[in-house]
């Protein structure tokens, strides 16, 4: 059974840094994409960052560009989100997500849309709280 387990969430002051981790279990082939999403109370889920299957192409939401970095340790099968210069508006539950399929749909998954054809596995979330 495929599982994604996030960790690293915490409460920090504005300007601080955190690194979120996401470990994948239960699969033995590479996902089509990896992504981070977040959801603040009373708001819709929003995409934060994505890493393409080539492991090189990284994309970011405008709200986090220049502050957050997505990366992956292939040996440890762990996805990271390094978050610097945190702001109170970054407060949310953060979820890692992948598309894992032997027959990926079209259009190709990018882990940026968050729809069922784009992401088919989600982690349970980790809470990040940034105080001013």
C-alpha positions in Angstrom: 0.0 0.0 0.0 1.4 3.4 -1.0 2.0 5.8 1.8 3.5 9.2 2.1 4.5 10.4 5.5 5.4 14.0 6.1 7.3 15.4 9.1 9.1 18.6 10.1 6.2 20.9 10.7 6.5 23.2 13.7 5.8 26.6 15.1 8.3 29.3 14.2 8.6 33.1 14.2 8.4 35.1 11.1 11.7 35.1 9.3 12.6 31.7 10.5 13.2 28.5 8.5 11.8 24.9 8.4 12.5 21.9 6.4 9.7 19.5 5.7 10.3 15.9 4.8 8.1 13.3 3.0 9.0 9.7 2.8 7.3 7.4 0.4 6.5 3.7 1.1 4.9 0.9 -0.8 6.1 1.4 -4.3 9.2 0.4 -6.3 9.1 2.6 -9.4 9.5 6.3 -9.8 6.4 8.6 -9.6 5.7 10.8 -12.5 5.9 13.9 -10.3 6.2 15.1 -6.7 4.6 18.1 -5.2 3.9 20.1 -2.1 0.5 21.7 -1.4 -0.8 23.6 1.6 -4.2 24.4 3.1 -4.8 27.2 5.6 -8.0 27.1 7.8 -11.0 28.4 5.9 -9.1 28.5 2.6 -8.8 26.2 -0.4 -5.8 24.0 -0.9 -3.1 25.6 -2.9 -0.1 24.3 -4.8 3.3 25.3 -3.4 6.0 23.5 -5.4 6.6 20.6 -7.7 9.4 18.4 -9.0 9.2 16.7 -12.3 10.0 13.1 -13.1 13.4 14.1 -14.4 14.3 15.3 -10.9 15.6 18.5 -12.3 12.7 20.7 -13.3 11.3 22.5 -10.3 8.4 24.9 -10.3 7.0 27.2 -7.5 4.0 29.2 -6.7 4.7 32.9 -7.0 3.9 33.3 -3.3 6.9 31.1 -2.3 9.3 31.7 -5.2 12.8 32.6 -3.9 12.0 31.5 -0.4 11.1 27.8 -0.7 13.1 25.0 -2.4 11.9 21.6 -3.3 14.4 18.7 -3.5 14.6 15.0 -3.4 17.0 12.4 -2.0 16.7 9.4 -4.2 18.6 7.1 -2.1 16.4 7.8 0.9 13.3 8.2 -1.3 12.6 11.4 0.6 11.1 14.6 -0.7 12.0 17.9 1.0 10.7 21.4 1.2 13.1 23.9 2.5 11.2 27.0 3.7 13.2 30.2 4.5 12.0 33.7 5.4 8.8 32.3 6.6 5.8 34.7 6.8 2.6 34.4 8.9 0.7 33.8 5.7 2.7 30.6 5.2 0.8 29.1 8.1 -1.0 26.0 6.9 -1.1 22.3 6.9 1.4 21.1 4.3 0.9 18.0 2.2 3.2 16.1 -0.1 1.7 14.5 -3.1 2.7 12.2 -6.0 1.3 10.8 -9.2 2.2 7.1 -9.3 1.0 5.1 -12.2 2.2 2.6 -14.7 -0.1 4.2 -17.3 -0.2 7.9 -16.5 -3.1 9.9 -17.9 -3.0 12.8 -20.4 -2.3 15.6 -19.9 0.8 14.4 -18.1 0.7 14.8 -14.4 2.7 17.7 -13.0 1.7 17.6 -9.3 0.6 21.3 -9.7 -3.1 21.0 -10.3 -4.0 18.7 -7.5 -6.8 17.1 -9.4 -7.4 13.3 -9.4 -5.6 12.9 -12.7 -2.7 15.0 -11.5 -2.1 13.7 -8.0 -3.3 10.2 -6.9 -1.5 9.9 -3.5 -1.4 12.3 -0.7 0.3 12.4 2.7 -1.5 13.1 5.9 -0.1 16.6 6.3 2.2 18.4 8.7 1.3 21.7 10.4 3.4 24.8 10.0 2.6 27.8 12.1 4.4 31.1 11.6 3.9 33.8 14.2 4.5 37.5 13.7 
